[in-house]
Amino acid sequence: MSEIVLMSDPKVAAIPVRNRDERLSDVRSGGALLVDGRKQDGAGAFAQLRTGVLDRLLDAQAALPDGLRLLFVEGYRPPALQSRYFDEYAAELRAANPDWPDDRIRSAASRYVSPPEIAPHSAGAAVDLTLVDADGRELDLGTRVNASPEESAGACYTHAENIGAQARANRRLLSDALTGAGLVNYPTEWWHWSYGDRYWALATGAPAALYGPAQR
């Protein structure tokens, strides 16, 4: 995909799902990945991913230059939580732009939160992450993880021009490792990567998604 296709695009929802019988795995098991607690929930859902996605994250981490590691922020998001996030952000946009029709609100909201019915996080197929150095310090990637388009003046977009040279180089390192492991990026969020979901299928030309909504 050369242009940015948003999650709200009908092309994404039109991708069929051939659900793979694959469990959610806790990324904290074994300690191979550093896991940040900023999205931690009481049930530990945030630290769950499909096994196929976790395996690819470990491959990506192994491809990073010496001294760098992935910092896992959030994986699985229960459908009810995804719906809440989407509705809250849509409400913010509606309050700021009362003249926008519903379809524009939905499209704008999907730059930052996926519509619940096709959300990669709710399939256990997406991960939000960043890079850290050997001492666990986050590298400069231009914005904080989960910065909105409004907050960051669009710098959250993966190929944004309003970031510094070091942040751009760090995004390239992250992208090279994750792309090489088979994941795809959502280009409005430099930190969001997925494998096996509908957006991945559209981006790679796969005939179907491997994972639909998951329940714990």
Buried (B, 14 or more C-beta within 10 A) or exposed (E): EEEEBBBBBEEBEEBEBEBEEBEBBBBBEEEBBBBBEEBBEEEEBBBBBBEBBBBBBBBBBEBBEEEBBBBBBBBBBBBEBBBBBBEEBBEBBBEEEEEBEEEEBBBBBBBBBBBBEBBBBBBBBBBBBBBBEEEEEBBBBBBEBBBBBBEBEBBBBBEBEEBEEEBBEBBEBBBBBBBEBBBBBBBBBBBBBBBBBBBBBBBEEBEEBBBBBBEE
